[in-house]
Amino acid sequence: MDLSEWRARIDSVDQQLVDLLNERMLYVLEIGRLKRQHGRPVQDRERERAILERLSAYNQGPLSTQAIEDLFTRIIQEARNLEERETP
């Protein structure tokens, strides 16, 4: 396989990642609606910590555990930002 074929594979995976991230954010919006209905705060530090621990334990590499934690910390931050923008 040549360089262009490898890059095409990466491009495909990148598009899948964008689709999955947007799907995740749609779920975040629904969770935000449920939280508002029940008077719960946007941020749940315990849940965020549990997500990072679960994904770090799941990780088999080649990404480091720190890289996984950094990536998902940012994803969680963006989810929280989205949820806060949707709060009336």
PDB file of N, CA, C and O in Angstrom:
ATOM      1  N   MET A   1       0.858  -1.174   0.000  1.00  0.00           N
ATOM      2  CA  MET A   1       0.000   0.000   0.000  1.00  0.00           C
ATOM      3  C   MET A   1       0.904   1.238   0.000  1.00  0.00           C
ATOM      4  O   MET A   1       1.900   1.290   0.721  1.00  0.00           O
ATOM      5  N   ASP A   2       0.548   2.213  -0.805  1.00  0.00           N
ATOM      6  CA  ASP A   2       1.388   3.409  -0.875  1.00  0.00           C
ATOM      7  C   ASP A   2       0.863   4.504   0.051  1.00  0.00           C
ATOM      8  O   ASP A   2      -0.180   4.356   0.688  1.00  0.00           O
ATOM      9  N   LEU A   3       1.601   5.589   0.109  1.00  0.00           N
ATOM     10  CA  LEU A   3       1.300   6.690   1.015  1.00  0.00           C
ATOM     11  C   LEU A   3      -0.111   7.242   0.805  1.00  0.00           C
ATOM     12  O   LEU A   3      -0.825   7.503   1.773  1.00  0.00           O
ATOM     13  N   SER A   4      -0.507   7.415  -0.432  1.00  0.00           N
ATOM     14  CA  SER A   4      -1.834   7.994  -0.696  1.00  0.00           C
ATOM     15  C   SER A   4      -2.950   7.071  -0.205  1.00  0.00           C
ATOM     16  O   SER A   4      -3.994   7.543   0.246  1.00  0.00           O
ATOM     17  N   GLU A   5      -2.735   5.776  -0.292  1.00  0.00           N
ATOM     18  CA  GLU A   5      -3.755   4.834   0.201  1.00  0.00           C
ATOM     19  C   GLU A   5      -3.849   4.888   1.730  1.00  0.00           C
ATOM     20  O   GLU A   5      -4.946   4.835   2.288  1.00  0.00           O
ATOM     21  N   TRP A   6      -2.707   4.993   2.401  1.00  0.00           N
ATOM     22  CA  TRP A   6      -2.722   5.121   3.863  1.00  0.00           C
ATOM     23  C   TRP A   6      -3.411   6.427   4.269  1.00  0.00           C
ATOM     24  O   TRP A   6      -4.190   6.457   5.222  1.00  0.00           O
ATOM     25  N   ARG A   7      -3.118   7.490   3.545  1.00  0.00           N
ATOM     26  CA  ARG A   7      -3.749   8.776   3.858  1.00  0.00           C
ATOM     27  C   ARG A   7      -5.254   8.730   3.610  1.00  0.00           C
ATOM     28  O   ARG A   7      -6.018   9.334   4.363  1.00  0.00           O
ATOM     29  N   ALA A   8      -5.684   8.036   2.587  1.00  0.00           N
ATOM     30  CA  ALA A   8      -7.118   7.882   2.320  1.00  0.00           C
ATOM     31  C   ALA A   8      -7.789   7.133   3.472  1.00  0.00           C
ATOM     32  O   ALA A   8      -8.907   7.465   3.865  1.00  0.00           O
ATOM     33  N   ARG A   9      -7.113   6.137   4.005  1.00  0.00           N
ATOM     34  CA  ARG A   9      -7.655   5.406   5.161  1.00  0.00           C
ATOM     35  C   ARG A   9      -7.781   6.339   6.369  1.00  0.00           C
ATOM     36  O   ARG A   9      -8.789   6.319   7.075  1.00  0.00           O
ATOM     37  N   ILE A  10      -6.753   7.150   6.596  1.00  0.00           N
ATOM     38  CA  ILE A  10      -6.805   8.103   7.701  1.00  0.00           C
ATOM     39  C   ILE A  10      -7.945   9.093   7.503  1.00  0.00           C
ATOM     40  O   ILE A  10      -8.666   9.409   8.449  1.00  0.00           O
ATOM     41  N   ASP A  11      -8.110   9.583   6.276  1.00  0.00           N
ATOM     42  CA  ASP A  11      -9.208  10.513   5.982  1.00  0.00           C
ATOM     43  C   ASP A  11     -10.556   9.882   6.310  1.00  0.00           C
ATOM     44  O   ASP A  11     -11.433  10.546   6.861  1.00  0.00           O
ATOM     45  N   SER A  12     -10.724   8.624   5.979  1.00  0.00           N
ATOM     46  CA  SER A  12     -11.961   7.913   6.261  1.00  0.00           C
ATOM     47  C   SER A  12     -12.199   7.790   7.767  1.00  0.00           C
ATOM     48  O   SER A  12     -13.308   8.019   8.250  1.00  0.00           O
ATOM     49  N   VAL A  13     -11.160   7.429   8.489  1.00  0.00           N
ATOM     50  CA  VAL A  13     -11.267   7.314   9.948  1.00  0.00           C
ATOM     51  C   VAL A  13     -11.574   8.673  10.565  1.00  0.00           C
ATOM     52  O   VAL A  13     -12.383   8.764  11.488  1.00  0.00           O
ATOM     53  N   ASP A  14     -10.934   9.732  10.065  1.00  0.00           N
ATOM     54  CA  ASP A  14     -11.196  11.081  10.574  1.00  0.00           C
ATOM     55  C   ASP A  14     -12.668  11.447  10.413  1.00  0.00           C
ATOM     56  O   ASP A  14     -13.272  12.020  11.320  1.00  0.00           O
ATOM     57  N   GLN A  15     -13.244  11.114   9.257  1.00  0.00           N
ATOM     58  CA  GLN A  15     -14.660  11.410   9.035  1.00  0.00           C
ATOM     59  C   GLN A  15     -15.542  10.606   9.992  1.00  0.00           C
ATOM     60  O   GLN A  15     -16.539  11.120  10.501  1.00  0.00           O
ATOM     61  N   GLN A  16     -15.178   9.358  10.234  1.00  0.00           N
ATOM     62  CA  GLN A  16     -15.925   8.538  11.189  1.00  0.00           C
ATOM     63  C   GLN A  16     -15.840   9.130  12.595  1.00  0.00           C
ATOM     64  O   GLN A  16     -16.827   9.145  13.330  1.00  0.00           O
ATOM     65  N   LEU A  17     -14.660   9.613  12.960  1.00  0.00           N
ATOM     66  CA  LEU A  17     -14.496  10.237  14.272  1.00  0.00           C
ATOM     67  C   LEU A  17     -15.385  11.467  14.419  1.00  0.00           C
ATOM     68  O   LEU A  17     -16.014  11.660  15.460  1.00  0.00           O
ATOM     69  N   VAL A  18     -15.439  12.294  13.386  1.00  0.00           N
ATOM     70  CA  VAL A  18     -16.306  13.477  13.426  1.00  0.00           C
ATOM     71  C   VAL A  18     -17.764  13.052  13.581  1.00  0.00           C
ATOM     72  O   VAL A  18     -18.495  13.629  14.386  1.00  0.00           O
ATOM     73  N   ASP A  19     -18.186  12.054  12.822  1.00  0.00           N
ATOM     74  CA  ASP A  19     -19.557  11.561  12.935  1.00  0.00           C
ATOM     75  C   ASP A  19     -19.848  11.057  14.347  1.00  0.00           C
ATOM     76  O   ASP A  19     -20.899  11.357  14.913  1.00  0.00           O
ATOM     77  N   LEU A  20     -18.927  10.300  14.908  1.00  0.00           N
ATOM     78  CA  LEU A  20     -19.121   9.749  16.253  1.00  0.00           C
ATOM     79  C   LEU A  20     -19.112  10.850  17.317  1.00  0.00           C
ATOM     80  O   LEU A  20     -19.897  10.802  18.264  1.00  0.00           O
ATOM     81  N   LEU A  21     -18.245  11.821  17.167  1.00  0.00           N
ATOM     82  CA  LEU A  21     -18.226  12.928  18.126  1.00  0.00           C
ATOM     83  C   LEU A  21     -19.536  13.711  18.075  1.00  0.00           C
ATOM     84  O   LEU A  21     -20.076  14.091  19.114  1.00  0.00           O
ATOM     85  N   ASN A  22     -20.041  13.950  16.880  1.00  0.00           N
ATOM     86  CA  ASN A  22     -21.319  14.649  16.772  1.00  0.00           C
ATOM     87  C   ASN A  22     -22.466  13.814  17.328  1.00  0.00           C
ATOM     88  O   ASN A  22     -23.386  14.358  17.940  1.00  0.00           O
ATOM     89  N   GLU A  23     -22.424  12.511  17.126  1.00  0.00           N
ATOM     90  CA  GLU A  23     -23.435  11.634  17.715  1.00  0.00           C
ATOM     91  C   GLU A  23     -23.365  11.716  19.243  1.00  0.00           C
ATOM     92  O   GLU A  23     -24.395  11.802  19.913  1.00  0.00           O
ATOM     93  N   ARG A  24     -22.154  11.689  19.784  1.00  0.00           N
ATOM     94  CA  ARG A  24     -21.978  11.810  21.235  1.00  0.00           C
ATOM     95  C   ARG A  24     -22.578  13.125  21.740  1.00  0.00           C
ATOM     96  O   ARG A  24     -23.230  13.152  22.784  1.00  0.00           O
ATOM     97  N   MET A  25     -22.360  14.203  21.004  1.00  0.00           N
ATOM     98  CA  MET A  25     -22.862  15.513  21.421  1.00  0.00           C
ATOM     99  C   MET A  25     -24.387  15.588  21.357  1.00  0.00           C
ATOM    100  O   MET A  25     -24.998  16.309  22.146  1.00  0.00           O
ATOM    101  N   LEU A  26     -25.003  14.864  20.445  1.00  0.00           N
ATOM    102  CA  LEU A  26     -26.471  14.804  20.431  1.00  0.00           C
ATOM    103  C   LEU A  26     -26.980  14.142  21.719  1.00  0.00           C
ATOM    104  O   LEU A  26     -27.992  14.560  22.281  1.00  0.00           O
ATOM    105  N   TYR A  27     -26.275  13.115  22.172  1.00  0.00           N
ATOM    106  CA  TYR A  27     -26.631  12.467  23.437  1.00  0.00           C
ATOM    107  C   TYR A  27     -26.430  13.432  24.605  1.00  0.00           C
ATOM    108  O   TYR A  27     -27.228  13.461  25.542  1.00  0.00           O
ATOM    109  N   VAL A  28     -25.363  14.216  24.540  1.00  0.00           N
ATOM    110  CA  VAL A  28     -25.088  15.215  25.573  1.00  0.00           C
ATOM    111  C   VAL A  28     -26.237  16.215  25.657  1.00  0.00           C
ATOM    112  O   VAL A  28     -26.664  16.585  26.751  1.00  0.00           O
ATOM    113  N   LEU A  29     -26.730  16.645  24.513  1.00  0.00           N
ATOM    114  CA  LEU A  29     -27.848  17.597  24.516  1.00  0.00           C
ATOM    115  C   LEU A  29     -29.082  16.998  25.172  1.00  0.00           C
ATOM    116  O   LEU A  29     -29.785  17.685  25.913  1.00  0.00           O
ATOM    117  N   GLU A  30     -29.349  15.734  24.909  1.00  0.00           N
ATOM    118  CA  GLU A  30     -30.504  15.081  25.532  1.00  0.00           C
ATOM    119  C   GLU A  30     -30.294  14.942  27.041  1.00  0.00           C
ATOM    120  O   GLU A  30     -31.220  15.163  27.821  1.00  0.00           O
ATOM    121  N   ILE A  31     -29.095  14.581  27.442  1.00  0.00           N
ATOM    122  CA  ILE A  31     -28.787  14.484  28.868  1.00  0.00           C
ATOM    123  C   ILE A  31     -28.954  15.853  29.522  1.00  0.00           C
ATOM    124  O   ILE A  31     -29.463  15.952  30.638  1.00  0.00           O
ATOM    125  N   GLY A  32     -28.528  16.905  28.830  1.00  0.00           N
ATOM    126  CA  GLY A  32     -28.698  18.263  29.354  1.00  0.00           C
ATOM    127  C   GLY A  32     -30.159  18.603  29.589  1.00  0.00           C
ATOM    128  O   GLY A  32     -30.504  19.227  30.592  1.00  0.00           O
ATOM    129  N   ARG A  33     -31.013  18.195  28.668  1.00  0.00           N
ATOM    130  CA  ARG A  33     -32.450  18.435  28.836  1.00  0.00           C
ATOM    131  C   ARG A  33     -32.979  17.708  30.080  1.00  0.00           C
ATOM    132  O   ARG A  33     -33.758  18.265  30.854  1.00  0.00           O
ATOM    133  N   LEU A  34     -32.550  16.475  30.255  1.00  0.00           N
ATOM    134  CA  LEU A  34     -32.976  15.707  31.427  1.00  0.00           C
ATOM    135  C   LEU A  34     -32.459  16.329  32.718  1.00  0.00           C
ATOM    136  O   LEU A  34     -33.181  16.390  33.713  1.00  0.00           O
ATOM    137  N   LYS A  35     -31.230  16.782  32.705  1.00  0.00           N
ATOM    138  CA  LYS A  35     -30.671  17.440  33.892  1.00  0.00           C
ATOM    139  C   LYS A  35     -31.481  18.688  34.244  1.00  0.00           C
ATOM    140  O   LYS A  35     -31.808  18.910  35.410  1.00  0.00           O
ATOM    141  N   ARG A  36     -31.803  19.498  33.238  1.00  0.00           N
ATOM    142  CA  ARG A  36     -32.592  20.711  33.482  1.00  0.00           C
ATOM    143  C   ARG A  36     -33.953  20.362  34.062  1.00  0.00           C
ATOM    144  O   ARG A  36     -34.422  21.031  34.983  1.00  0.00           O
ATOM    145  N   GLN A  37     -34.588  19.331  33.537  1.00  0.00           N
ATOM    146  CA  GLN A  37     -35.902  18.924  34.037  1.00  0.00           C
ATOM    147  C   GLN A  37     -35.849  18.519  35.509  1.00  0.00           C
ATOM    148  O   GLN A  37     -36.818  18.696  36.247  1.00  0.00           O
ATOM    149  N   HIS A  38     -34.710  17.974  35.925  1.00  0.00           N
ATOM    150  CA  HIS A  38     -34.567  17.489  37.295  1.00  0.00           C
ATOM    151  C   HIS A  38     -33.746  18.431  38.174  1.00  0.00           C
ATOM    152  O   HIS A  38     -33.400  18.088  39.304  1.00  0.00           O
ATOM    153  N   GLY A  39     -33.438  19.613  37.654  1.00  0.00           N
ATOM    154  CA  GLY A  39     -32.720  20.615  38.425  1.00  0.00           C
ATOM    155  C   GLY A  39     -31.296  20.223  38.796  1.00  0.00           C
ATOM    156  O   GLY A  39     -30.780  20.634  39.835  1.00  0.00           O
ATOM    157  N   ARG A  40     -30.680  19.443  37.958  1.00  0.00           N
ATOM    158  CA  ARG A  40     -29.309  18.998  38.217  1.00  0.00           C
ATOM    159  C   ARG A  40     -28.310  19.907  37.511  1.00  0.00           C
ATOM    160  O   ARG A  40     -28.615  20.465  36.456  1.00  0.00           O
ATOM    161  N   PRO A  41     -27.117  20.058  38.088  1.00  0.00           N
ATOM    162  CA  PRO A  41     -26.107  20.907  37.455  1.00  0.00           C
ATOM    163  C   PRO A  41     -25.530  20.263  36.200  1.00  0.00           C
ATOM    164  O   PRO A  41     -25.594  19.046  36.025  1.00  0.00           O
ATOM    165  N   VAL A  42     -24.968  21.096  35.333  1.00  0.00           N
ATOM    166  CA  VAL A  42     -24.355  20.607  34.099  1.00  0.00           C
ATOM    167  C   VAL A  42     -23.168  19.712  34.416  1.00  0.00           C
ATOM    168  O   VAL A  42     -23.062  18.599  33.901  1.00  0.00           O
ATOM    169  N   GLN A  43     -22.273  20.205  35.271  1.00  0.00           N
ATOM    170  CA  GLN A  43     -21.041  19.463  35.534  1.00  0.00           C
ATOM    171  C   GLN A  43     -21.251  18.407  36.617  1.00  0.00           C
ATOM    172  O   GLN A  43     -21.847  18.667  37.662  1.00  0.00           O
ATOM    173  N   ASP A  44     -20.745  17.216  36.334  1.00  0.00           N
ATOM    174  CA  ASP A  44     -20.763  16.104  37.278  1.00  0.00           C
ATOM    175  C   ASP A  44     -19.338  15.554  37.337  1.00  0.00           C
ATOM    176  O   ASP A  44     -18.969  14.658  36.578  1.00  0.00           O
ATOM    177  N   ARG A  45     -18.553  16.109  38.248  1.00  0.00           N
ATOM    178  CA  ARG A  45     -17.131  15.751  38.329  1.00  0.00           C
ATOM    179  C   ARG A  45     -16.915  14.258  38.563  1.00  0.00           C
ATOM    180  O   ARG A  45     -15.969  13.673  38.037  1.00  0.00           O
ATOM    181  N   GLU A  46     -17.782  13.655  39.340  1.00  0.00           N
ATOM    182  CA  GLU A  46     -17.649  12.219  39.601  1.00  0.00           C
ATOM    183  C   GLU A  46     -17.838  11.409  38.325  1.00  0.00           C
ATOM    184  O   GLU A  46     -17.085  10.469  38.069  1.00  0.00           O
ATOM    185  N   ARG A  47     -18.828  11.763  37.532  1.00  0.00           N
ATOM    186  CA  ARG A  47     -19.069  11.083  36.257  1.00  0.00           C
ATOM    187  C   ARG A  47     -17.891  11.296  35.300  1.00  0.00           C
ATOM    188  O   ARG A  47     -17.452  10.360  34.633  1.00  0.00           O
ATOM    189  N   GLU A  48     -17.387  12.527  35.239  1.00  0.00           N
ATOM    190  CA  GLU A  48     -16.258  12.816  34.360  1.00  0.00           C
ATOM    191  C   GLU A  48     -15.039  11.992  34.762  1.00  0.00           C
ATOM    192  O   GLU A  48     -14.354  11.437  33.903  1.00  0.00           O
ATOM    193  N   ARG A  49     -14.765  11.910  36.060  1.00  0.00           N
ATOM    194  CA  ARG A  49     -13.641  11.117  36.545  1.00  0.00           C
ATOM    195  C   ARG A  49     -13.828   9.648  36.190  1.00  0.00           C
ATOM    196  O   ARG A  49     -12.880   8.978  35.781  1.00  0.00           O
ATOM    197  N   ALA A  50     -15.063   9.142  36.348  1.00  0.00           N
ATOM    198  CA  ALA A  50     -15.355   7.741  36.039  1.00  0.00           C
ATOM    199  C   ALA A  50     -15.141   7.446  34.547  1.00  0.00           C
ATOM    200  O   ALA A  50     -14.628   6.386  34.189  1.00  0.00           O
ATOM    201  N   ILE A  51     -15.530   8.379  33.690  1.00  0.00           N
ATOM    202  CA  ILE A  51     -15.329   8.203  32.245  1.00  0.00           C
ATOM    203  C   ILE A  51     -13.838   8.077  31.940  1.00  0.00           C
ATOM    204  O   ILE A  51     -13.417   7.167  31.226  1.00  0.00           O
ATOM    205  N   LEU A  52     -13.050   8.993  32.484  1.00  0.00           N
ATOM    206  CA  LEU A  52     -11.607   8.974  32.224  1.00  0.00           C
ATOM    207  C   LEU A  52     -10.963   7.692  32.751  1.00  0.00           C
ATOM    208  O   LEU A  52     -10.097   7.116  32.092  1.00  0.00           O
ATOM    209  N   GLU A  53     -11.375   7.251  33.914  1.00  0.00           N
ATOM    210  CA  GLU A  53     -10.825   6.012  34.480  1.00  0.00           C
ATOM    211  C   GLU A  53     -11.204   4.809  33.620  1.00  0.00           C
ATOM    212  O   GLU A  53     -10.369   3.947  33.345  1.00  0.00           O
ATOM    213  N   ARG A  54     -12.463   4.756  33.198  1.00  0.00           N
ATOM    214  CA  ARG A  54     -12.930   3.627  32.388  1.00  0.00           C
ATOM    215  C   ARG A  54     -12.199   3.564  31.051  1.00  0.00           C
ATOM    216  O   ARG A  54     -11.763   2.494  30.626  1.00  0.00           O
ATOM    217  N   LEU A  55     -12.066   4.710  30.392  1.00  0.00           N
ATOM    218  CA  LEU A  55     -11.400   4.736  29.090  1.00  0.00           C
ATOM    219  C   LEU A  55      -9.904   4.482  29.204  1.00  0.00           C
ATOM    220  O   LEU A  55      -9.316   3.849  28.327  1.00  0.00           O
ATOM    221  N   SER A  56      -9.289   4.962  30.263  1.00  0.00           N
ATOM    222  CA  SER A  56      -7.870   4.692  30.485  1.00  0.00           C
ATOM    223  C   SER A  56      -7.639   3.207  30.689  1.00  0.00           C
ATOM    224  O   SER A  56      -6.667   2.653  30.175  1.00  0.00           O
ATOM    225  N   ALA A  57      -8.518   2.559  31.430  1.00  0.00           N
ATOM    226  CA  ALA A  57      -8.397   1.115  31.658  1.00  0.00           C
ATOM    227  C   ALA A  57      -8.655   0.335  30.371  1.00  0.00           C
ATOM    228  O   ALA A  57      -8.047  -0.711  30.146  1.00  0.00           O
ATOM    229  N   TYR A  58      -9.547   0.836  29.536  1.00  0.00           N
ATOM    230  CA  TYR A  58      -9.885   0.175  28.271  1.00  0.00           C
ATOM    231  C   TYR A  58      -8.764   0.285  27.250  1.00  0.00           C
ATOM    232  O   TYR A  58      -8.581  -0.614  26.429  1.00  0.00           O
ATOM    233  N   ASN A  59      -8.016   1.375  27.295  1.00  0.00           N
ATOM    234  CA  ASN A  59      -6.991   1.665  26.292  1.00  0.00           C
ATOM    235  C   ASN A  59      -5.944   0.562  26.207  1.00  0.00           C
ATOM    236  O   ASN A  59      -5.369   0.148  27.214  1.00  0.00           O
ATOM    237  N   GLN A  60      -5.709   0.094  24.979  1.00  0.00           N
ATOM    238  CA  GLN A  60      -4.688  -0.915  24.718  1.00  0.00           C
ATOM    239  C   GLN A  60      -3.533  -0.366  23.873  1.00  0.00           C
ATOM    240  O   GLN A  60      -2.653  -1.120  23.459  1.00  0.00           O
ATOM    241  N   GLY A  61      -3.538   0.957  23.618  1.00  0.00           N
ATOM    242  CA  GLY A  61      -2.461   1.560  22.847  1.00  0.00           C
ATOM    243  C   GLY A  61      -2.667   1.407  21.356  1.00  0.00           C
ATOM    244  O   GLY A  61      -3.586   0.704  20.935  1.00  0.00           O
ATOM    245  N   PRO A  62      -1.860   2.028  20.567  1.00  0.00           N
ATOM    246  CA  PRO A  62      -0.576   2.603  20.924  1.00  0.00           C
ATOM    247  C   PRO A  62      -0.645   3.975  21.602  1.00  0.00           C
ATOM    248  O   PRO A  62       0.388   4.475  22.048  1.00  0.00           O
ATOM    249  N   LEU A  63      -1.816   4.599  21.697  1.00  0.00           N
ATOM    250  CA  LEU A  63      -1.897   5.860  22.429  1.00  0.00           C
ATOM    251  C   LEU A  63      -1.632   5.609  23.910  1.00  0.00           C
ATOM    252  O   LEU A  63      -2.054   4.594  24.464  1.00  0.00           O
ATOM    253  N   SER A  64      -0.938   6.536  24.534  1.00  0.00           N
ATOM    254  CA  SER A  64      -0.683   6.420  25.968  1.00  0.00           C
ATOM    255  C   SER A  64      -1.955   6.716  26.750  1.00  0.00           C
ATOM    256  O   SER A  64      -2.890   7.335  26.242  1.00  0.00           O
ATOM    257  N   THR A  65      -1.968   6.264  27.980  1.00  0.00           N
ATOM    258  CA  THR A  65      -3.095   6.562  28.870  1.00  0.00           C
ATOM    259  C   THR A  65      -3.237   8.069  29.022  1.00  0.00           C
ATOM    260  O   THR A  65      -4.353   8.588  29.036  1.00  0.00           O
ATOM    261  N   GLN A  66      -2.125   8.768  29.136  1.00  0.00           N
ATOM    262  CA  GLN A  66      -2.175  10.228  29.270  1.00  0.00           C
ATOM    263  C   GLN A  66      -2.806  10.872  28.035  1.00  0.00           C
ATOM    264  O   GLN A  66      -3.582  11.820  28.153  1.00  0.00           O
ATOM    265  N   ALA A  67      -2.474  10.361  26.865  1.00  0.00           N
ATOM    266  CA  ALA A  67      -3.066  10.901  25.636  1.00  0.00           C
ATOM    267  C   ALA A  67      -4.579  10.684  25.624  1.00  0.00           C
ATOM    268  O   ALA A  67      -5.333  11.583  25.250  1.00  0.00           O
ATOM    269  N   ILE A  68      -5.018   9.506  26.028  1.00  0.00           N
ATOM    270  CA  ILE A  68      -6.458   9.221  26.096  1.00  0.00           C
ATOM    271  C   ILE A  68      -7.131  10.178  27.073  1.00  0.00           C
ATOM    272  O   ILE A  68      -8.174  10.756  26.768  1.00  0.00           O
ATOM    273  N   GLU A  69      -6.534  10.342  28.243  1.00  0.00           N
ATOM    274  CA  GLU A  69      -7.102  11.253  29.243  1.00  0.00           C
ATOM    275  C   GLU A  69      -7.152  12.681  28.713  1.00  0.00           C
ATOM    276  O   GLU A  69      -8.149  13.376  28.908  1.00  0.00           O
ATOM    277  N   ASP A  70      -6.088  13.126  28.046  1.00  0.00           N
ATOM    278  CA  ASP A  70      -6.069  14.479  27.484  1.00  0.00           C
ATOM    279  C   ASP A  70      -7.144  14.664  26.420  1.00  0.00           C
ATOM    280  O   ASP A  70      -7.859  15.666  26.425  1.00  0.00           O
ATOM    281  N   LEU A  71      -7.259  13.707  25.514  1.00  0.00           N
ATOM    282  CA  LEU A  71      -8.267  13.801  24.453  1.00  0.00           C
ATOM    283  C   LEU A  71      -9.677  13.829  25.024  1.00  0.00           C
ATOM    284  O   LEU A  71     -10.497  14.657  24.629  1.00  0.00           O
ATOM    285  N   PHE A  72      -9.955  12.924  25.952  1.00  0.00           N
ATOM    286  CA  PHE A  72     -11.315  12.856  26.489  1.00  0.00           C
ATOM    287  C   PHE A  72     -11.616  13.980  27.470  1.00  0.00           C
ATOM    288  O   PHE A  72     -12.778  14.351  27.641  1.00  0.00           O
ATOM    289  N   THR A  73     -10.598  14.527  28.112  1.00  0.00           N
ATOM    290  CA  THR A  73     -10.820  15.718  28.932  1.00  0.00           C
ATOM    291  C   THR A  73     -11.322  16.846  28.037  1.00  0.00           C
ATOM    292  O   THR A  73     -12.235  17.583  28.409  1.00  0.00           O
ATOM    293  N   ARG A  74     -10.726  16.974  26.867  1.00  0.00           N
ATOM    294  CA  ARG A  74     -11.153  18.015  25.930  1.00  0.00           C
ATOM    295  C   ARG A  74     -12.554  17.729  25.380  1.00  0.00           C
ATOM    296  O   ARG A  74     -13.368  18.644  25.260  1.00  0.00           O
ATOM    297  N   ILE A  75     -12.836  16.479  25.050  1.00  0.00           N
ATOM    298  CA  ILE A  75     -14.172  16.116  24.553  1.00  0.00           C
ATOM    299  C   ILE A  75     -15.220  16.412  25.616  1.00  0.00           C
ATOM    300  O   ILE A  75     -16.282  16.952  25.308  1.00  0.00           O
ATOM    301  N   ILE A  76     -14.933  16.066  26.852  1.00  0.00           N
ATOM    302  CA  ILE A  76     -15.863  16.325  27.957  1.00  0.00           C
ATOM    303  C   ILE A  76     -16.053  17.823  28.144  1.00  0.00           C
ATOM    304  O   ILE A  76     -17.170  18.284  28.378  1.00  0.00           O
ATOM    305  N   GLN A  77     -14.972  18.581  28.043  1.00  0.00           N
ATOM    306  CA  GLN A  77     -15.068  20.036  28.161  1.00  0.00           C
ATOM    307  C   GLN A  77     -15.968  20.614  27.068  1.00  0.00           C
ATOM    308  O   GLN A  77     -16.802  21.474  27.349  1.00  0.00           O
ATOM    309  N   GLU A  78     -15.812  20.158  25.846  1.00  0.00           N
ATOM    310  CA  GLU A  78     -16.655  20.635  24.751  1.00  0.00           C
ATOM    311  C   GLU A  78     -18.109  20.222  24.952  1.00  0.00           C
ATOM    312  O   GLU A  78     -19.026  20.976  24.627  1.00  0.00           O
ATOM    313  N   ALA A  79     -18.312  19.028  25.485  1.00  0.00           N
ATOM    314  CA  ALA A  79     -19.677  18.569  25.768  1.00  0.00           C
ATOM    315  C   ALA A  79     -20.316  19.461  26.830  1.00  0.00           C
ATOM    316  O   ALA A  79     -21.476  19.855  26.703  1.00  0.00           O
ATOM    317  N   ARG A  80     -19.555  19.776  27.874  1.00  0.00           N
ATOM    318  CA  ARG A  80     -20.064  20.639  28.933  1.00  0.00           C
ATOM    319  C   ARG A  80     -20.378  22.025  28.374  1.00  0.00           C
ATOM    320  O   ARG A  80     -21.409  22.610  28.706  1.00  0.00           O
ATOM    321  N   ASN A  81     -19.496  22.550  27.527  1.00  0.00           N
ATOM    322  CA  ASN A  81     -19.742  23.861  26.907  1.00  0.00           C
ATOM    323  C   ASN A  81     -21.026  23.844  26.085  1.00  0.00           C
ATOM    324  O   ASN A  81     -21.824  24.779  26.154  1.00  0.00           O
ATOM    325  N   LEU A  82     -21.225  22.794  25.316  1.00  0.00           N
ATOM    326  CA  LEU A  82     -22.432  22.665  24.501  1.00  0.00           C
ATOM    327  C   LEU A  82     -23.666  22.600  25.396  1.00  0.00           C
ATOM    328  O   LEU A  82     -24.671  23.263  25.138  1.00  0.00           O
ATOM    329  N   GLU A  83     -23.577  21.804  26.433  1.00  0.00           N
ATOM    330  CA  GLU A  83     -24.706  21.647  27.352  1.00  0.00           C
ATOM    331  C   GLU A  83     -25.034  22.981  28.041  1.00  0.00           C
ATOM    332  O   GLU A  83     -26.204  23.317  28.224  1.00  0.00           O
ATOM    333  N   GLU A  84     -24.009  23.727  28.415  1.00  0.00           N
ATOM    334  CA  GLU A  84     -24.227  25.026  29.065  1.00  0.00           C
ATOM    335  C   GLU A  84     -24.855  26.029  28.107  1.00  0.00           C
ATOM    336  O   GLU A  84     -25.701  26.827  28.511  1.00  0.00           O
ATOM    337  N   ARG A  85     -24.446  25.994  26.835  1.00  0.00           N
ATOM    338  CA  ARG A  85     -25.042  26.923  25.849  1.00  0.00           C
ATOM    339  C   ARG A  85     -26.523  26.619  25.629  1.00  0.00           C
ATOM    340  O   ARG A  85     -27.303  27.514  25.303  1.00  0.00           O
ATOM    341  N   GLU A  86     -26.902  25.370  25.808  1.00  0.00           N
ATOM    342  CA  GLU A  86     -28.295  24.976  25.598  1.00  0.00           C
ATOM    343  C   GLU A  86     -29.169  25.231  26.823  1.00  0.00           C
ATOM    344  O   GLU A  86     -30.392  25.115  26.752  1.00  0.00           O
ATOM    345  N   THR A  87     -28.540  25.579  27.947  1.00  0.00           N
ATOM    346  CA  THR A  87     -29.294  25.837  29.165  1.00  0.00           C
ATOM    347  C   THR A  87     -29.933  27.212  29.083  1.00  0.00           C
ATOM    348  O   THR A  87     -29.251  28.209  28.846  1.00  0.00           O
ATOM    349  N   PRO A  88     -31.258  27.264  29.281  1.00  0.00           N
ATOM    350  CA  PRO A  88     -31.944  28.575  29.188  1.00  0.00           C
ATOM    351  C   PRO A  88     -31.588  29.490  30.337  1.00  0.00           C
ATOM    352  O   PRO A  88     -32.078  30.617  30.403  1.00  0.00           O
TER     353      PRO A  88
END
